[in-house]
Amino acid sequence: MPLPHKVRKKLAASHRAEGDASPAQGSAGQAQTERVVRASGQMPPSWEMGGSQGHYLSIRLVPGQVGDWAEQIVTSAWETLLSCEGFVACEHHQLAFLDIETTGLGGTPLFLVGILHIGTRGPHIHQLLARHYGEEPAVLAATNRMLREVQVLVSFNGRSFDVPYLQSRASYYGMEWRLEVARHVDMLSVRSRSSSDHLGEADMPAAP
């Protein structure tokens, strides 16, 4: 379901546009337009992005804004990744975390994609928001462009849900959506293996 009218009205009222649309280059070389939107209150700055697939709202937190907690997440995750069997080493700026928010469990639109990307200057948080159904294709295209710069992707249940969902929604619109990372680490399976490894014989049920 779309965002409630009251929520959309409040979101629109809380933003004040600054400047005109200006051209920007996407990571895949596709021309985009970018209009700065300054948020009031505690909301971070956002940008209305435009391209061949339409518009969406880009909310970004850059180094200096994300806080120490992001650094702690990155450090903890990096240590966990290094302990994973078959982990493919990469530079920090080639590592990203992915999560999506949808309007259902399958076959329904998604409205938000969150990416924590480890840039050369530190963690960047990107939130790609579809303010209505018509902006979903633009969010899908932008997500795919961002992830093409990534070598290692980290998610929680992303193998079974997030990535197939993104691909399914792109297919619905007749869009090409490829994930070409060297390694996709699904922390759900890592946690499951870790739990089973720590299950001792004394905890095992007796054989019938």
C-alpha positions as CSV (number, residue, x, y, z in Angstrom):
1,M,0.0,0.0,0.0
2,P,1.2,3.6,-0.7
3,L,2.3,5.9,2.1
4,P,-0.8,7.3,3.8
5,H,-1.9,10.7,2.5
6,K,-1.3,12.4,5.9
7,V,2.3,11.0,6.0
8,R,3.0,12.1,2.4
9,K,1.5,15.6,3.2
10,K,3.7,15.9,6.3
11,L,6.8,14.7,4.5
12,A,6.2,17.3,1.7
13,A,5.6,20.1,4.2
14,S,8.8,19.3,6.1
15,H,11.0,19.8,3.1
16,R,12.1,23.0,1.5
17,A,13.5,22.9,-2.0
18,E,16.8,24.6,-2.7
19,G,18.2,25.4,-6.1
20,D,17.3,24.1,-9.6
21,A,17.7,20.7,-11.1
22,S,21.3,20.1,-12.2
23,P,22.8,17.3,-14.3
24,A,24.7,14.5,-12.5
25,Q,26.3,11.4,-13.7
26,G,25.3,8.0,-12.4
27,S,27.9,5.4,-11.7
28,A,26.8,3.5,-14.8
29,G,27.3,6.6,-16.9
30,Q,23.6,7.4,-17.1
31,A,22.7,11.1,-17.0
32,Q,20.6,12.0,-13.9
33,T,19.2,15.2,-12.5
34,E,19.6,16.1,-8.9
35,R,17.6,18.6,-6.9
36,V,18.7,19.4,-3.3
37,V,15.9,19.2,-0.7
38,R,16.8,20.5,2.7
39,A,14.9,18.7,5.5
40,S,13.7,20.5,8.6
41,G,13.9,19.2,12.2
42,Q,16.0,16.1,12.6
43,M,15.6,14.7,9.1
44,P,18.8,14.4,7.1
45,P,19.3,16.3,3.8
46,S,17.8,14.6,0.8
47,W,17.9,14.9,-2.9
48,E,15.3,14.3,-5.6
49,M,17.0,12.2,-8.2
50,G,15.8,11.9,-11.8
51,G,16.8,9.7,-14.7
52,S,15.4,7.6,-17.5
53,Q,13.3,5.6,-15.1
54,G,11.8,8.6,-13.4
55,H,12.4,10.2,-10.0
56,Y,12.9,9.1,-6.4
57,L,14.0,10.6,-3.1
58,S,17.6,10.0,-2.0
59,I,18.4,10.5,1.7
60,R,22.1,10.4,2.5
61,L,24.3,10.4,5.5
62,V,27.9,10.9,4.8
63,P,31.1,10.6,6.9
64,G,30.9,13.0,9.8
65,Q,27.1,12.6,10.0
66,V,26.6,8.8,10.5
67,G,28.1,8.6,14.0
68,D,30.4,6.2,15.7
69,W,27.8,3.4,15.7
70,A,28.3,3.0,11.9
71,E,32.0,2.5,12.4
72,Q,31.3,0.0,15.1
73,I,29.0,-2.0,12.8
74,V,31.6,-2.0,10.0
75,T,34.4,-3.1,12.4
76,S,32.3,-5.9,13.9
77,A,31.0,-7.1,10.5
78,W,34.6,-7.0,9.0
79,E,35.8,-9.3,11.8
80,T,32.9,-11.6,11.2
81,L,33.5,-11.7,7.4
82,L,37.2,-12.5,7.9
83,S,36.1,-15.6,9.9
84,C,33.8,-16.8,7.1
85,E,34.9,-19.7,5.1
86,G,35.9,-18.7,1.5
87,F,35.6,-15.0,2.2
88,V,36.8,-12.9,-0.7
89,A,39.1,-10.1,0.5
90,C,38.2,-6.6,-0.8
91,E,38.9,-3.0,-0.1
92,H,36.5,-1.4,2.4
93,H,35.1,0.8,-0.3
94,Q,33.9,-2.3,-2.1
95,L,31.8,-3.5,0.8
96,A,28.1,-2.7,1.2
97,F,25.2,-3.8,3.4
98,L,21.7,-4.1,1.9
99,D,18.2,-4.1,3.3
100,I,14.8,-3.4,1.7
101,E,11.3,-2.5,2.8
102,T,8.3,-3.8,0.9
103,T,4.5,-3.5,0.9
104,G,4.2,-7.3,1.2
105,L,5.9,-10.7,1.1
106,G,5.9,-11.2,-2.7
107,G,4.6,-9.6,-5.9
108,T,4.0,-6.2,-4.3
109,P,6.0,-3.0,-4.7
110,L,8.9,-2.1,-2.6
111,F,9.2,1.4,-1.3
112,L,12.6,1.7,0.4
113,V,16.1,0.4,-0.2
114,G,18.8,1.0,2.4
115,I,22.5,0.7,1.6
116,L,25.4,1.2,4.0
117,H,28.4,1.6,1.7
118,I,31.9,1.8,3.0
119,G,33.4,4.6,1.0
120,T,37.0,5.6,0.8
121,R,36.4,8.3,3.5
122,G,34.2,6.1,5.7
123,P,30.6,4.8,5.9
124,H,27.9,6.3,3.8
125,I,24.2,5.6,4.3
126,H,21.9,5.8,1.3
127,Q,18.1,5.5,1.6
128,L,16.3,5.3,-1.7
129,L,12.6,6.1,-1.2
130,A,9.8,5.6,-3.6
131,R,7.2,8.2,-2.5
132,H,4.5,6.5,-4.6
133,Y,4.2,3.4,-6.8
134,G,5.4,5.3,-9.9
135,E,8.9,5.8,-8.4
136,E,9.7,2.2,-7.8
137,P,11.4,1.6,-11.2
138,A,13.8,4.6,-10.5
139,V,14.7,3.1,-7.0
140,L,15.4,-0.3,-8.6
141,A,17.6,1.2,-11.3
142,A,19.5,3.3,-8.8
143,T,20.0,0.3,-6.5
144,N,21.4,-1.7,-9.3
145,R,23.9,1.0,-10.3
146,M,25.1,1.3,-6.7
147,L,25.6,-2.4,-6.2
148,R,27.7,-2.7,-9.4
149,E,30.4,-0.8,-7.6
150,V,30.5,-3.5,-4.8
151,Q,32.5,-6.6,-4.5
152,V,31.2,-8.0,-1.2
153,L,27.5,-7.6,-0.3
154,V,26.2,-8.3,3.3
155,S,22.6,-8.9,4.0
156,F,20.3,-10.7,6.4
157,N,18.2,-13.3,4.5
158,G,19.1,-11.4,1.4
159,R,19.9,-14.5,-0.7
160,S,16.4,-15.8,-0.1
161,F,14.4,-12.6,0.0
162,D,16.0,-9.2,-0.7
163,V,17.9,-9.9,-3.9
164,P,15.2,-12.2,-5.5
165,Y,12.7,-9.6,-4.6
166,L,14.6,-6.8,-6.3
167,Q,15.1,-9.0,-9.4
168,S,11.4,-9.9,-9.5
169,R,10.3,-6.3,-9.3
170,A,12.7,-5.3,-12.0
171,S,11.4,-8.1,-14.2
172,Y,7.9,-6.9,-13.6
173,Y,8.9,-3.6,-15.3
174,G,10.9,-5.3,-18.0
175,M,14.1,-4.0,-16.6
176,E,17.5,-5.8,-16.5
177,W,18.7,-6.2,-12.9
178,R,22.0,-8.0,-12.3
179,L,24.0,-8.6,-9.1
180,E,27.6,-9.3,-10.0
181,V,29.4,-9.4,-6.6
182,A,32.3,-11.6,-5.8
183,R,30.7,-12.7,-2.6
184,H,27.2,-12.3,-1.0
185,V,27.4,-12.9,2.7
186,D,24.0,-13.7,4.2
187,M,24.3,-13.2,7.9
188,L,21.2,-15.4,8.5
189,S,23.1,-18.5,7.3
190,V,26.3,-17.4,9.0
191,R,24.4,-17.1,12.3
192,S,22.6,-20.5,11.7
193,R,26.0,-22.2,11.1
194,S,27.5,-20.6,14.2
195,S,24.6,-21.7,16.3
196,S,24.9,-25.3,15.1
197,D,28.7,-25.3,15.7
198,H,28.2,-24.3,19.3
199,L,25.5,-27.0,19.9
200,G,27.4,-29.6,22.0
201,E,26.7,-33.3,22.3
202,A,25.1,-32.6,25.8
203,D,22.6,-30.3,24.1
204,M,21.7,-32.9,21.4
205,P,18.4,-34.8,21.8
206,A,18.8,-38.4,22.7
207,A,18.5,-40.9,19.8
208,P,15.2,-42.8,19.9
